Amino acid sequence: MIRTITALFILTFASSLTLASEDAHPPKQITWPFEGALGKVDRQAAQRGFQVYKEVCAACHGLYNVSYRNLKDIGFSESEIKEIAKNYTVKDGPNEEGEMFERPATPADKFVRPYPNEQAARASNNGAYPPDLSLIVKARGDGANYLFSLLTGYAEAPSNFKLMTGLYYNPYFPGGQIAMPPPLTEGQVTYMDGTKSSVEQMAHDLTVFLQWTAEPEMEHRKSMGLKVMIFLVFFTIFFYISKRTIWQKLRE
């Protein structure tokens, strides 16, 4: 009996999630530089995306799985990373007196979290809990396209749509309404390389950066996969020729 009730509950919950996802528009399909067997991280775009994260997203969203020194992988120099890290403060200790103390962050530290705990985060966001962004691209179906669509998808709610108080209309979010205000506005970030910071450009660059945080090993994995495939093809041909040669001698 208990198993039956549990199964019914799981089926009902899964059905509700399916219905909620069906309410959302399918994500826009974008061609990304990291797609495919030979895909790579666009480091210039990733650096711009980090700037968007730092200036726009970091006030609410953390990158719990990323250290400042990891930024070297997308082209930042050691001196640049040290300069970035020292602008943040981390709690450390205990010291010789047994007390905790604060110090400037170093490249070895994880990205400093915007809130000390979940309760503080919810209190600052009307009860909503801003998710960690370090794995957000892998945590959502069609992750990169979904994130780009969400960031660029805010619009006025249709006249026949009942929008709850304090929420914002976004057709790419399940249910069509989301607690996060539109995070990006035209010209919000002044890119160091002079790139025009349209909403679409910032959303693109941020998505490239967050794809890297979700899969920092992607290029190495694809490189190894390609080497293995070449290895297998070479030895398949080698063993095929060897087999033909050996059987040819036996027939003679």
Secondary structure, 3 states (H helix, E strand, C coil): CHHHHHHHHHHHHHHHHHHHHHHCCCCCCCCCCCCCCCCCCCHHHHHHHHHHHHHHHCCCCCCCCCEHHHHHHHCCCHHHHHHHHCCCEEEECCCCCCCCEEEECCCCCECCCCCCCHHHHHHHCCCCCCCCCCCHHHHCCCHHHHHHHHHHCCCCCCCCCCCCCCCEECCCCCCCEECCCCCCCCCCCCCCCCCCCCHHHHHHHHHHHHHHHHCCCHHHHHHHHHHHHHHHHHHHHHHHHHHHHHHHHHHC
